[in-house]
Amino acid sequence: MREILHTITCAARVEKLGEIAEFIEKCAERFGLDVKRAFGLQVAVEEAFVNICSYAYPEGGGDATMTAKAEEDCLVLEISDKGFPFNVLLLQDPDTSKDITEREIGGLGGYFIRRLTDNVSYRRENGENILKMVLHRTGTS
Amino acid sequence: MNIQTTKVSTTMVVTVAGRLDAVTAPDYERRFTALIAEGEKRFIVDFEKLDYISSAGLRALLATAKRVKGISGEIALANIGGTVKEVFDISGFGSIFSMYESVDSALIAVNK
């Protein structure tokens, strides 16, 4: 079964997060994604989107497109943009064991995306950054 | 996001409701900056009504906590549960903040 659930294109501006959150909620509900996983997906998508706004379009002016598909028992979400080549997954993980005064601010985005999805991959194709996130309908734990 | 403040003796209880994300995190920081400028030093952040937090929200929390430490103040978090707690756990923030199960228990701890 391969079914496109929903797709959205919007300006890559942080203020658009509310629209994207609604979109993700709708997709997760239609697919029947476990509530906890749907929350994780919300966070992962925010991280990806915010990074597109800052790094793919540092001067603003571009769009991001999200397409959600159902593939068997998985929700597959692709986020694409036509900005500068940028792979959020290459950002270095933060040291999560450091104490409050030593923790640097930042670096959590890519880490969250990896932790909150079952599989994630990046590719550069036809001048687009494409980040593909896969989540099983229910968790193993 | 909606922020309400209540002063309990010498402690400011800051109740945060809704979403703490990349859009609302700057408001959260601004609110704390203003409270610190007004001379507040002890804070409890009540997250009972917080529905959502992302790394931008955590960054705002961390930046705020550092500022409070900078004035030799105290900050504790209360009522972190459900899905919000998961984000705290995977980030490691669960271990760097003082967290309590209720505002009352946080008040006792902060005023020790």
gemmi code that builds the backbone of each chain (N, CA, C; Angstrom):
import gemmi

chains = {
    "A": [
        ("MET", (0.841, -1.200, 0.000), (0.000, 0.000, 0.000), (0.878, 1.252, 0.000)),
        ("ARG", (0.677, 2.085, -0.998), (1.392, 3.363, -1.043), (0.355, 4.428, -1.298)),
        ("GLU", (0.151, 5.224, -0.331), (-0.918, 6.210, -0.461), (-0.387, 7.552, 0.018)),
        ("ILE", (-0.559, 8.566, -0.805), (-0.162, 9.902, -0.359), (-1.246, 10.421, 0.575)),
        ("LEU", (-0.862, 10.731, 1.777), (-1.841, 11.181, 2.766), (-2.129, 12.673, 2.590)),
        ("HIS", (-1.050, 13.433, 2.572), (-1.207, 14.884, 2.480), (0.081, 15.494, 1.981)),
        ("THR", (-0.020, 16.678, 1.417), (1.186, 17.409, 1.075), (0.943, 18.901, 1.329)),
        ("ILE", (2.007, 19.593, 1.681), (1.880, 21.032, 1.977), (3.146, 21.728, 1.492)),
        ("THR", (2.984, 22.909, 0.933), (4.138, 23.746, 0.591), (3.923, 25.091, 1.266)),
        ("CYS", (4.930, 25.529, 1.988), (4.784, 26.846, 2.605), (6.120, 27.562, 2.668)),
        ("ALA", (6.088, 28.855, 2.883), (7.300, 29.653, 2.989), (8.131, 29.130, 4.159)),
        ("ALA", (9.448, 29.006, 3.927), (10.335, 28.530, 4.986), (10.619, 29.669, 5.954)),
        ("ARG", (9.623, 29.983, 6.751), (9.760, 31.010, 7.786), (9.246, 30.433, 9.088)),
        ("VAL", (9.982, 30.677, 10.164), (9.674, 30.061, 11.454), (8.218, 30.309, 11.881)),
        ("GLU", (7.678, 31.468, 11.509), (6.283, 31.771, 11.896), (5.288, 30.774, 11.311)),
        ("LYS", (5.715, 29.998, 10.318), (4.809, 29.039, 9.677), (4.679, 27.734, 10.461)),
        ("LEU", (5.400, 27.644, 11.568), (5.408, 26.402, 12.350), (4.012, 25.923, 12.749)),
        ("GLY", (3.145, 26.852, 13.073), (1.783, 26.489, 13.476), (1.067, 25.715, 12.374)),
        ("GLU", (1.214, 26.193, 11.132), (0.597, 25.528, 9.974), (1.157, 24.121, 9.817)),
        ("ILE", (2.473, 24.018, 10.010), (3.124, 22.723, 9.837), (2.697, 21.758, 10.940)),
        ("ALA", (2.584, 22.268, 12.148), (2.140, 21.424, 13.263), (0.745, 20.859, 12.974)),
        ("GLU", (-0.135, 21.697, 12.423), (-1.486, 21.231, 12.068), (-1.439, 20.161, 10.992)),
        ("PHE", (-0.572, 20.397, 10.009), (-0.404, 19.445, 8.911), (0.043, 18.076, 9.454)),
        ("ILE", (1.040, 18.098, 10.317), (1.569, 16.850, 10.868), (0.503, 16.136, 11.716)),
        ("GLU", (-0.236, 16.930, 12.466), (-1.288, 16.356, 13.307), (-2.312, 15.615, 12.443)),
        ("LYS", (-2.681, 16.276, 11.344), (-3.660, 15.709, 10.414), (-3.138, 14.401, 9.812)),
        ("CYS", (-1.874, 14.416, 9.363), (-1.283, 13.221, 8.757), (-1.228, 12.072, 9.760)),
        ("ALA", (-0.772, 12.403, 10.972), (-0.599, 11.377, 12.006), (-1.945, 10.761, 12.360)),
        ("GLU", (-2.965, 11.608, 12.416), (-4.293, 11.129, 12.768), (-4.851, 10.230, 11.672)),
        ("ARG", (-4.706, 10.691, 10.431), (-5.233, 9.925, 9.301), (-4.524, 8.576, 9.185)),
        ("PHE", (-3.243, 8.558, 9.484), (-2.460, 7.331, 9.384), (-2.687, 6.422, 10.595)),
        ("GLY", (-3.116, 6.997, 11.697), (-3.312, 6.225, 12.918), (-2.011, 6.017, 13.674)),
        ("LEU", (-1.147, 7.025, 13.617), (0.143, 6.939, 14.314), (-0.083, 7.034, 15.820)),
        ("ASP", (0.594, 6.168, 16.529), (0.580, 6.153, 17.988), (0.812, 7.580, 18.521)),
        ("VAL", (0.067, 7.980, 19.536), (0.076, 9.368, 20.024), (1.479, 9.836, 20.421)),
        ("LYS", (2.201, 8.971, 21.119), (3.537, 9.322, 21.569), (4.479, 9.525, 20.374)),
        ("ARG", (4.317, 8.673, 19.371), (5.160, 8.779, 18.184), (4.788, 10.021, 17.390)),
        ("ALA", (3.496, 10.359, 17.400), (3.050, 11.555, 16.677), (3.673, 12.803, 17.295)),
        ("PHE", (3.785, 12.800, 18.609), (4.428, 13.916, 19.301), (5.907, 13.994, 18.900)),
        ("GLY", (6.561, 12.838, 18.863), (7.967, 12.785, 18.451), (8.146, 13.308, 17.035)),
        ("LEU", (7.192, 12.951, 16.168), (7.264, 13.414, 14.775), (7.123, 14.934, 14.709)),
        ("GLN", (6.223, 15.470, 15.527), (6.050, 16.936, 15.580), (7.389, 17.610, 15.885)),
        ("VAL", (8.071, 17.081, 16.893), (9.351, 17.674, 17.306), (10.381, 17.512, 16.178)),
        ("ALA", (10.476, 16.302, 15.619), (11.461, 16.043, 14.555), (11.235, 16.988, 13.368)),
        ("VAL", (9.973, 17.178, 13.006), (9.664, 18.038, 11.854), (9.976, 19.500, 12.166)),
        ("GLU", (9.681, 19.919, 13.390), (10.033, 21.302, 13.753), (11.539, 21.506, 13.612)),
        ("GLU", (12.319, 20.557, 14.132), (13.779, 20.688, 14.074), (14.239, 20.809, 12.622)),
        ("ALA", (13.699, 19.943, 11.760), (14.094, 19.954, 10.347), (13.694, 21.279, 9.698)),
        ("PHE", (12.481, 21.722, 9.964), (11.972, 22.944, 9.343), (12.759, 24.176, 9.781)),
        ("VAL", (13.043, 24.252, 11.071), (13.780, 25.407, 11.596), (15.189, 25.460, 10.981)),
        ("ASN", (15.776, 24.280, 10.791), (17.099, 24.235, 10.167), (17.051, 24.656, 8.709)),
        ("ILE", (15.977, 24.295, 8.011), (15.814, 24.746, 6.615), (15.740, 26.279, 6.595)),
        ("CYS", (14.942, 26.828, 7.503), (14.799, 28.293, 7.561), (16.152, 28.964, 7.777)),
        ("SER", (16.990, 28.387, 8.666), (18.251, 29.054, 9.000), (19.379, 28.749, 8.030)),
        ("TYR", (19.456, 27.494, 7.554), (20.648, 27.100, 6.796), (20.428, 26.936, 5.302)),
        ("ALA", (19.271, 26.428, 4.911), (19.037, 26.265, 3.474), (18.718, 27.633, 2.860)),
        ("TYR", (18.013, 28.446, 3.610), (17.657, 29.799, 3.133), (18.104, 30.851, 4.142)),
        ("PRO", (19.423, 31.043, 4.300), (19.876, 31.995, 5.322), (19.362, 33.410, 5.076)),
        ("GLU", (19.053, 33.708, 3.821), (18.534, 35.057, 3.542), (17.028, 35.059, 3.330)),
        ("GLY", (16.397, 33.944, 3.628), (14.947, 33.848, 3.496), (14.518, 33.677, 2.054)),
        ("GLY", (13.224, 33.702, 1.829), (12.710, 33.735, 0.463), (12.385, 32.410, -0.194)),
        ("GLY", (12.614, 31.280, 0.469), (12.318, 30.003, -0.173), (11.136, 29.270, 0.439)),
        ("ASP", (10.780, 28.163, -0.224), (9.678, 27.331, 0.268), (10.181, 25.980, 0.760)),
        ("ALA", (9.378, 25.346, 1.574), (9.625, 23.960, 1.964), (8.357, 23.171, 1.651)),
        ("THR", (8.542, 21.949, 1.195), (7.395, 21.094, 0.865), (7.454, 19.836, 1.719)),
        ("MET", (6.321, 19.451, 2.248), (6.251, 18.212, 3.020), (5.226, 17.291, 2.403)),
        ("THR", (5.612, 16.052, 2.217), (4.697, 15.056, 1.673), (4.690, 13.849, 2.589)),
        ("ALA", (3.509, 13.467, 3.016), (3.380, 12.302, 3.893), (2.752, 11.167, 3.107)),
        ("LYS", (3.363, 9.995, 3.214), (2.841, 8.815, 2.525), (2.701, 7.680, 3.520)),
        ("ALA", (1.746, 6.804, 3.223), (1.637, 5.580, 4.002), (2.264, 4.474, 3.181)),
        ("GLU", (3.278, 3.839, 3.735), (3.900, 2.707, 3.054), (3.843, 1.526, 4.002)),
        ("GLU", (2.935, 0.602, 3.690), (2.686, -0.538, 4.575), (2.401, -0.028, 5.976)),
        ("ASP", (3.242, -0.438, 6.925), (2.970, -0.073, 8.310), (3.737, 1.185, 8.749)),
        ("CYS", (4.258, 1.916, 7.773), (5.085, 3.078, 8.111), (4.516, 4.379, 7.548)),
        ("LEU", (4.718, 5.420, 8.315), (4.429, 6.762, 7.823), (5.756, 7.318, 7.309)),
        ("VAL", (5.765, 7.716, 6.038), (6.988, 8.242, 5.439), (6.766, 9.714, 5.128)),
        ("LEU", (7.601, 10.540, 5.710), (7.451, 11.974, 5.511), (8.710, 12.523, 4.849)),
        ("GLU", (8.521, 13.176, 3.718), (9.666, 13.800, 3.057), (9.534, 15.311, 3.127)),
        ("ILE", (10.628, 15.933, 3.534), (10.665, 17.395, 3.603), (11.704, 17.852, 2.597)),
        ("SER", (11.295, 18.697, 1.668), (12.253, 19.135, 0.658), (12.304, 20.652, 0.550)),
        ("ASP", (13.457, 21.140, 0.127), (13.618, 22.581, -0.114), (14.608, 22.765, -1.253)),
        ("LYS", (14.583, 23.942, -1.846), (15.476, 24.217, -2.976), (16.615, 25.150, -2.556)),
        ("GLY", (16.951, 25.134, -1.300), (17.977, 26.032, -0.786), (19.386, 25.493, -0.943)),
        ("PHE", (20.319, 26.109, -0.211), (21.703, 25.654, -0.238), (21.780, 24.210, 0.241)),
        ("PRO", (22.722, 23.435, -0.313), (22.884, 22.061, 0.184), (23.130, 22.077, 1.686)),
        ("PHE", (22.312, 21.338, 2.410), (22.450, 21.321, 3.857), (21.890, 20.018, 4.419)),
        ("ASN", (22.722, 19.317, 5.154), (22.296, 18.050, 5.751), (22.267, 18.177, 7.269)),
        ("VAL", (21.071, 18.276, 7.792), (20.887, 18.450, 9.245), (21.465, 17.270, 10.026)),
        ("LEU", (21.537, 16.108, 9.379), (22.007, 14.906, 10.082), (23.514, 14.937, 10.329)),
        ("LEU", (24.203, 15.866, 9.658), (25.652, 15.957, 9.869), (26.025, 16.892, 11.024)),
        ("LEU", (25.027, 17.554, 11.587), (25.310, 18.413, 12.749), (25.782, 17.527, 13.891)),
        ("GLN", (26.750, 18.030, 14.607), (27.313, 17.220, 15.679), (26.358, 17.079, 16.871)),
        ("ASP", (26.314, 15.886, 17.439), (25.474, 15.660, 18.621), (26.002, 16.448, 19.811)),
        ("PRO", (25.101, 16.920, 20.642), (25.555, 17.612, 21.851), (26.014, 16.585, 22.889)),
        ("ASP", (26.782, 17.035, 23.848), (27.164, 16.157, 24.948), (26.051, 16.221, 25.982)),
        ("THR", (25.188, 15.194, 25.992), (24.004, 15.242, 26.859), (24.328, 14.909, 28.318)),
        ("SER", (25.609, 14.659, 28.603), (25.944, 14.334, 29.987), (26.490, 15.544, 30.760)),
        ("LYS", (26.711, 16.651, 30.027), (27.295, 17.821, 30.707), (26.304, 18.527, 31.614)),
        ("ASP", (26.788, 19.242, 32.573), (25.890, 19.914, 33.513), (25.456, 21.283, 32.982)),
        ("ILE", (24.545, 21.885, 33.684), (23.839, 23.066, 33.181), (24.753, 24.236, 32.798)),
        ("THR", (25.835, 24.422, 33.536), (26.693, 25.576, 33.250), (27.621, 25.311, 32.070)),
        ("GLU", (27.810, 24.030, 31.744), (28.757, 23.699, 30.678), (28.093, 23.429, 29.336)),
        ("ARG", (26.767, 23.146, 29.387), (26.095, 22.774, 28.135), (26.096, 23.936, 27.168)),
        ("GLU", (26.494, 23.663, 25.936), (26.391, 24.727, 24.945), (24.942, 24.757, 24.483)),
        ("ILE", (24.595, 25.927, 24.004), (23.235, 26.073, 23.537), (23.202, 25.693, 22.064)),
        ("GLY", (22.413, 24.727, 21.737), (22.298, 24.335, 20.329), (22.751, 22.918, 20.072)),
        ("GLY", (22.659, 22.503, 18.837), (23.114, 21.170, 18.445), (22.138, 20.044, 18.705)),
        ("LEU", (20.984, 20.360, 19.260), (20.041, 19.291, 19.594), (19.159, 18.859, 18.419)),
        ("GLY", (19.008, 19.737, 17.434), (18.052, 19.491, 16.354), (18.238, 18.153, 15.631)),
        ("GLY", (19.440, 17.952, 15.075), (19.726, 16.724, 14.328), (19.619, 15.499, 15.222)),
        ("TYR", (20.044, 15.664, 16.446), (19.986, 14.584, 17.432), (18.531, 14.174, 17.700)),
        ("PHE", (17.670, 15.150, 17.874), (16.247, 14.868, 18.102), (15.627, 14.154, 16.905)),
        ("ILE", (15.993, 14.607, 15.701), (15.425, 13.985, 14.495), (15.790, 12.505, 14.475)),
        ("ARG", (17.045, 12.200, 14.774), (17.466, 10.790, 14.773), (16.781, 9.991, 15.876)),
        ("ARG", (16.669, 10.595, 17.045), (16.102, 9.866, 18.179), (14.593, 9.646, 18.079)),
        ("LEU", (13.912, 10.560, 17.423), (12.446, 10.524, 17.427), (11.842, 9.900, 16.169)),
        ("THR", (12.683, 9.390, 15.283), (12.182, 8.682, 14.103), (12.801, 7.285, 14.108)),
        ("ASP", (12.219, 6.375, 13.323), (12.792, 5.028, 13.252), (13.912, 4.973, 12.223)),
        ("ASN", (13.777, 5.822, 11.217), (14.792, 5.861, 10.188), (14.769, 7.238, 9.562)),
        ("VAL", (15.937, 7.774, 9.276), (15.977, 9.083, 8.637), (17.161, 9.121, 7.684)),
        ("SER", (16.951, 9.722, 6.514), (18.048, 9.812, 5.553), (17.968, 11.133, 4.799)),
        ("TYR", (19.126, 11.554, 4.324), (19.199, 12.814, 3.574), (19.714, 12.518, 2.182)),
        ("ARG", (19.148, 13.193, 1.197), (19.737, 13.142, -0.141), (19.603, 14.499, -0.822)),
        ("ARG", (20.550, 14.759, -1.729), (20.489, 15.981, -2.526), (20.122, 15.523, -3.927)),
        ("GLU", (19.017, 16.019, -4.462), (18.515, 15.515, -5.734), (17.902, 16.662, -6.525)),
        ("ASN", (18.322, 16.828, -7.749), (17.786, 17.882, -8.636), (17.738, 19.249, -7.955)),
        ("GLY", (18.817, 19.596, -7.285), (18.885, 20.905, -6.644), (18.039, 21.034, -5.388)),
        ("GLU", (17.601, 19.893, -4.848), (16.790, 19.949, -3.625), (17.452, 19.177, -2.488)),
        ("ASN", (17.272, 19.699, -1.277), (17.597, 18.919, -0.077), (16.349, 18.104, 0.240)),
        ("ILE", (16.509, 16.811, 0.424), (15.343, 15.987, 0.773), (15.670, 15.171, 2.023)),
        ("LEU", (14.876, 15.401, 3.038), (15.047, 14.648, 4.281), (13.854, 13.704, 4.408)),
        ("LYS", (14.163, 12.420, 4.538), (13.092, 11.417, 4.586), (13.035, 10.798, 5.985)),
        ("MET", (11.893, 10.911, 6.611), (11.707, 10.338, 7.948), (10.715, 9.186, 7.871)),
        ("VAL", (11.028, 8.104, 8.555), (10.134, 6.945, 8.566), (9.773, 6.613, 10.012)),
        ("LEU", (8.480, 6.443, 10.249), (8.026, 6.039, 11.584), (7.059, 4.867, 11.484)),
        ("HIS", (7.319, 3.839, 12.255), (6.354, 2.734, 12.332), (5.114, 3.230, 13.047)),
        ("ARG", (3.990, 2.592, 12.721), (2.722, 3.049, 13.298), (2.731, 2.970, 14.833)),
        ("THR", (3.271, 1.880, 15.340), (3.368, 1.749, 16.800), (4.799, 1.436, 17.184)),
        ("GLY", (5.148, 1.712, 18.421), (6.526, 1.490, 18.858), (6.753, 0.057, 19.279)),
        ("THR", (8.023, -0.302, 19.408), (8.349, -1.647, 19.883), (8.379, -1.686, 21.399)),
        ("SER", (8.591, -0.506, 21.990), (8.688, -0.493, 23.455), (7.352, -0.131, 24.081)),
    ],
    "B": [
        ("MET", (1.378, 29.950, 23.189), (1.906, 29.846, 24.552), (1.356, 30.982, 25.412)),
        ("ASN", (1.091, 30.636, 26.635), (0.578, 31.620, 27.583), (1.392, 31.504, 28.882)),
        ("ILE", (1.857, 32.645, 29.383), (2.667, 32.626, 30.605), (1.975, 33.446, 31.690)),
        ("GLN", (1.828, 32.826, 32.858), (1.261, 33.552, 33.992), (2.243, 33.501, 35.158)),
        ("THR", (2.289, 34.580, 35.921), (3.203, 34.582, 37.058), (2.440, 34.843, 38.356)),
        ("THR", (2.866, 34.135, 39.400), (2.272, 34.325, 40.724), (3.406, 34.363, 41.730)),
        ("LYS", (3.420, 35.368, 42.554), (4.480, 35.438, 43.563), (4.024, 34.702, 44.815)),
        ("VAL", (4.820, 33.726, 45.251), (4.535, 33.009, 46.488), (5.691, 33.322, 47.437)),
        ("SER", (5.421, 34.190, 48.416), (6.478, 34.663, 49.311), (7.607, 35.281, 48.477)),
        ("THR", (8.811, 34.700, 48.515), (9.901, 35.316, 47.750), (10.143, 34.614, 46.413)),
        ("THR", (9.254, 33.674, 46.079), (9.474, 32.888, 44.859), (8.457, 33.238, 43.782)),
        ("MET", (8.932, 33.372, 42.560), (8.039, 33.643, 41.439), (7.685, 32.322, 40.767)),
        ("VAL", (6.393, 31.998, 40.782), (5.940, 30.780, 40.104), (5.469, 31.168, 38.701)),
        ("VAL", (6.152, 30.619, 37.707), (5.862, 30.961, 36.311), (5.160, 29.767, 35.656)),
        ("THR", (3.899, 29.959, 35.300), (3.117, 28.871, 34.701), (3.102, 29.040, 33.183)),
        ("VAL", (3.583, 28.004, 32.504), (3.679, 28.063, 31.046), (2.683, 27.077, 30.441)),
        ("ALA", (1.791, 27.578, 29.595), (0.793, 26.712, 28.974), (0.938, 26.742, 27.457)),
        ("GLY", (0.619, 25.620, 26.818), (0.638, 25.576, 25.345), (1.925, 25.021, 24.784)),
        ("ARG", (2.441, 25.695, 23.759), (3.607, 25.191, 23.032), (4.837, 26.060, 23.272)),
        ("LEU", (5.937, 25.409, 23.623), (7.215, 26.114, 23.744), (8.073, 25.638, 22.564)),
        ("ASP", (7.992, 26.386, 21.467), (8.669, 25.979, 20.228), (9.517, 27.137, 19.684)),
        ("ALA", (9.972, 26.990, 18.449), (10.864, 28.005, 17.869), (10.176, 29.369, 17.748)),
        ("VAL", (8.840, 29.360, 17.664), (8.120, 30.626, 17.550), (7.966, 31.304, 18.913)),
        ("THR", (7.654, 30.500, 19.933), (7.327, 31.086, 21.238), (8.520, 31.191, 22.186)),
        ("ALA", (9.609, 30.454, 21.917), (10.762, 30.458, 22.828), (11.315, 31.864, 23.107)),
        ("PRO", (11.407, 32.734, 22.082), (11.907, 34.090, 22.378), (11.032, 34.842, 23.396)),
        ("ASP", (9.707, 34.601, 23.357), (8.810, 35.252, 24.319), (9.106, 34.776, 25.745)),
        ("TYR", (9.360, 33.479, 25.840), (9.690, 32.897, 27.140), (10.947, 33.556, 27.719)),
        ("GLU", (11.968, 33.675, 26.874), (13.215, 34.301, 27.342), (13.012, 35.758, 27.724)),
        ("ARG", (12.240, 36.465, 26.890), (11.983, 37.886, 27.175), (11.280, 38.057, 28.514)),
        ("ARG", (10.334, 37.156, 28.778), (9.575, 37.254, 30.020), (10.498, 37.092, 31.232)),
        ("PHE", (11.411, 36.132, 31.128), (12.349, 35.912, 32.230), (13.335, 37.066, 32.370)),
        ("THR", (13.811, 37.571, 31.252), (14.732, 38.704, 31.293), (14.079, 39.863, 32.035)),
        ("ALA", (12.790, 40.073, 31.760), (12.064, 41.166, 32.421), (11.926, 40.894, 33.921)),
        ("LEU", (11.605, 39.648, 34.278), (11.442, 39.308, 35.695), (12.756, 39.483, 36.459)),
        ("ILE", (13.856, 39.075, 35.829), (15.173, 39.222, 36.460), (15.497, 40.713, 36.627)),
        ("ALA", (15.172, 41.489, 35.594), (15.421, 42.940, 35.649), (14.608, 43.590, 36.772)),
        ("GLU", (13.442, 42.997, 37.074), (12.615, 43.536, 38.163), (13.134, 43.112, 39.535)),
        ("GLY", (14.190, 42.285, 39.545), (14.805, 41.911, 40.809), (14.442, 40.527, 41.324)),
        ("GLU", (13.675, 39.765, 40.547), (13.317, 38.407, 40.977), (14.544, 37.495, 40.910)),
        ("LYS", (14.653, 36.602, 41.897), (15.802, 35.701, 41.942), (15.445, 34.221, 42.059)),
        ("ARG", (14.281, 33.956, 42.641), (13.886, 32.553, 42.811), (12.709, 32.251, 41.910)),
        ("PHE", (12.848, 31.160, 41.145), (11.804, 30.833, 40.174), (11.399, 29.361, 40.227)),
        ("ILE", (10.101, 29.145, 40.069), (9.626, 27.792, 39.803), (8.852, 27.879, 38.495)),
        ("VAL", (9.211, 27.019, 37.551), (8.492, 27.011, 36.279), (7.543, 25.813, 36.308)),
        ("ASP", (6.253, 26.114, 36.232), (5.239, 25.061, 36.291), (4.844, 24.671, 34.870)),
        ("PHE", (5.153, 23.422, 34.509), (4.888, 22.954, 33.141), (3.669, 22.054, 33.051)),
        ("GLU", (2.809, 22.109, 34.049), (1.657, 21.194, 34.024), (0.815, 21.371, 32.756)),
        ("LYS", (0.702, 22.617, 32.297), (-0.148, 22.875, 31.122), (0.656, 23.005, 29.828)),
        ("LEU", (1.913, 22.584, 29.887), (2.731, 22.630, 28.670), (2.428, 21.399, 27.814)),
        ("ASP", (2.026, 21.640, 26.548), (1.645, 20.526, 25.673), (2.808, 20.030, 24.832)),
        ("TYR", (3.775, 20.920, 24.606), (4.772, 20.608, 23.591), (6.049, 21.383, 23.851)),
        ("ILE", (7.185, 20.724, 23.638), (8.466, 21.433, 23.712), (9.417, 20.851, 22.676)),
        ("SER", (10.193, 21.724, 22.038), (11.183, 21.279, 21.042), (12.556, 21.739, 21.521)),
        ("SER", (13.575, 21.538, 20.689), (14.922, 21.937, 21.121), (15.007, 23.458, 21.307)),
        ("ALA", (14.222, 24.208, 20.528), (14.222, 25.669, 20.703), (13.694, 26.024, 22.094)),
        ("GLY", (12.690, 25.293, 22.563), (12.149, 25.499, 23.901), (13.172, 25.155, 24.967)),
        ("LEU", (13.853, 24.035, 24.765), (14.883, 23.625, 25.735), (16.027, 24.638, 25.776)),
        ("ARG", (16.384, 25.153, 24.613), (17.450, 26.169, 24.563), (17.062, 27.402, 25.367)),
        ("ALA", (15.803, 27.792, 25.237), (15.322, 28.963, 25.979), (15.381, 28.693, 27.482)),
        ("LEU", (15.024, 27.470, 27.862), (15.066, 27.068, 29.267), (16.492, 27.126, 29.806)),
        ("LEU", (17.408, 26.612, 29.004), (18.811, 26.568, 29.403), (19.391, 27.982, 29.507)),
        ("ALA", (19.092, 28.811, 28.510), (19.602, 30.188, 28.513), (19.078, 30.934, 29.747)),
        ("THR", (17.805, 30.709, 30.048), (17.185, 31.355, 31.200), (17.820, 30.874, 32.501)),
        ("ALA", (18.017, 29.556, 32.601), (18.598, 28.992, 33.824), (20.015, 29.527, 34.046)),
        ("LYS", (20.751, 29.688, 32.957), (22.117, 30.222, 33.082), (22.085, 31.663, 33.589)),
        ("ARG", (21.104, 32.416, 33.096), (20.975, 33.812, 33.528), (20.621, 33.872, 35.024)),
        ("VAL", (19.750, 32.967, 35.450), (19.361, 32.928, 36.864), (20.573, 32.545, 37.730)),
        ("LYS", (21.345, 31.575, 37.250), (22.561, 31.205, 37.987), (23.530, 32.370, 38.078)),
        ("GLY", (23.572, 33.152, 37.001), (24.456, 34.309, 36.931), (24.177, 35.356, 37.992)),
        ("ILE", (22.930, 35.418, 38.469), (22.599, 36.377, 39.527), (22.504, 35.660, 40.881)),
        ("SER", (23.090, 34.446, 40.931), (23.053, 33.608, 42.140), (21.625, 33.320, 42.595)),
        ("GLY", (20.737, 33.149, 41.623), (19.348, 32.819, 41.935), (19.101, 31.319, 41.907)),
        ("GLU", (17.826, 30.959, 42.000), (17.443, 29.552, 41.990), (16.339, 29.345, 40.971)),
        ("ILE", (16.404, 28.231, 40.250), (15.304, 27.904, 39.347), (15.026, 26.399, 39.415)),
        ("ALA", (13.747, 26.064, 39.545), (13.365, 24.655, 39.583), (12.159, 24.465, 38.668)),
        ("LEU", (12.039, 23.274, 38.119), (10.925, 22.975, 37.217), (9.948, 22.041, 37.924)),
        ("ALA", (8.664, 22.240, 37.657), (7.656, 21.382, 38.300), (6.688, 20.826, 37.257)),
        ("ASN", (6.154, 19.643, 37.568), (5.074, 19.035, 36.763), (5.445, 18.745, 35.313)),
        ("ILE", (6.605, 18.153, 35.116), (6.954, 17.768, 33.749), (6.493, 16.338, 33.541)),
        ("GLY", (5.569, 16.161, 32.612), (5.026, 14.811, 32.441), (4.775, 14.468, 30.998)),
        ("GLY", (4.312, 13.263, 30.795), (3.868, 12.796, 29.481), (4.918, 12.929, 28.408)),
        ("THR", (4.466, 13.415, 27.259), (5.340, 13.469, 26.098), (6.430, 14.527, 26.254)),
        ("VAL", (6.131, 15.578, 27.015), (7.144, 16.618, 27.254), (8.343, 16.013, 27.993)),
        ("LYS", (8.035, 15.108, 28.903), (9.106, 14.483, 29.686), (10.055, 13.687, 28.789)),
        ("GLU", (9.485, 13.069, 27.772), (10.325, 12.281, 26.867), (11.395, 13.156, 26.209)),
        ("VAL", (10.995, 14.363, 25.805), (11.949, 15.280, 25.177), (13.045, 15.661, 26.181)),
        ("PHE", (12.651, 15.869, 27.428), (13.639, 16.157, 28.476), (14.599, 14.978, 28.635)),
        ("ASP", (14.040, 13.784, 28.645), (14.860, 12.600, 28.880), (15.885, 12.376, 27.779)),
        ("ILE", (15.442, 12.437, 26.514), (16.410, 12.140, 25.460), (17.460, 13.243, 25.309)),
        ("SER", (17.123, 14.457, 25.734), (18.086, 15.558, 25.599), (19.121, 15.556, 26.720)),
        ("GLY", (18.821, 14.803, 27.777), (19.702, 14.833, 28.937), (19.368, 16.002, 29.863)),
        ("PHE", (18.374, 16.814, 29.497), (17.999, 17.956, 30.324), (17.354, 17.511, 31.627)),
        ("GLY", (16.804, 16.296, 31.590), (16.166, 15.765, 32.795), (17.126, 15.729, 33.960)),
        ("SER", (18.432, 15.571, 33.668), (19.392, 15.459, 34.762), (20.062, 16.793, 35.090)),
        ("ILE", (19.922, 17.810, 34.236), (20.619, 19.063, 34.545), (19.734, 20.095, 35.239)),
        ("PHE", (18.439, 19.840, 35.265), (17.544, 20.749, 35.989), (17.056, 20.093, 37.270)),
        ("SER", (16.736, 20.924, 38.246), (16.055, 20.417, 39.425), (14.582, 20.306, 39.053)),
        ("MET", (14.045, 19.089, 39.112), (12.655, 18.890, 38.710), (11.852, 18.274, 39.853)),
        ("TYR", (10.646, 18.767, 40.018), (9.788, 18.303, 41.115), (8.406, 17.925, 40.595)),
        ("GLU", (7.742, 17.071, 41.375), (6.453, 16.560, 40.917), (5.305, 17.531, 41.127)),
        ("SER", (5.536, 18.541, 41.935), (4.477, 19.532, 42.126), (5.109, 20.882, 42.444)),
        ("VAL", (4.315, 21.938, 42.307), (4.800, 23.274, 42.645), (5.110, 23.339, 44.143)),
        ("ASP", (4.278, 22.689, 44.949), (4.491, 22.702, 46.399), (5.842, 22.095, 46.780)),
        ("SER", (6.164, 20.940, 46.209), (7.441, 20.313, 46.575), (8.619, 21.139, 46.024)),
        ("ALA", (8.415, 21.792, 44.892), (9.472, 22.665, 44.354), (9.671, 23.881, 45.265)),
        ("LEU", (8.568, 24.396, 45.779), (8.651, 25.565, 46.685), (9.456, 25.240, 47.931)),
        ("ILE", (9.197, 24.065, 48.484), (9.938, 23.640, 49.685), (11.428, 23.547, 49.380)),
        ("ALA", (11.747, 22.938, 48.220), (13.148, 22.733, 47.861), (13.866, 24.054, 47.580)),
        ("VAL", (13.207, 24.945, 46.854), (13.839, 26.215, 46.468), (14.078, 27.103, 47.693)),
        ("ASN", (13.234, 26.976, 48.700), (13.347, 27.849, 49.867), (14.146, 27.238, 51.023)),
        ("LYS", (14.781, 26.126, 50.760), (15.586, 25.500, 51.812), (16.806, 26.338, 52.123)),
    ],
}
model = gemmi.Model(1)
for chain_id, residues in chains.items():
    chain = gemmi.Chain(chain_id)
    for i, (resn, *xyz) in enumerate(residues, 1):
        res = gemmi.Residue()
        res.name, res.seqid = resn, gemmi.SeqId(i, " ")
        for name, pos in zip(("N", "CA", "C"), xyz):
            atom = gemmi.Atom()
            atom.name, atom.element = name, gemmi.Element(name[0])
            atom.pos, atom.b_iso = gemmi.Position(*pos), 0.0
            res.add_atom(atom)
        chain.add_residue(res)
    model.add_chain(chain)
structure = gemmi.Structure()
structure.add_model(model)
structure.setup_entities()
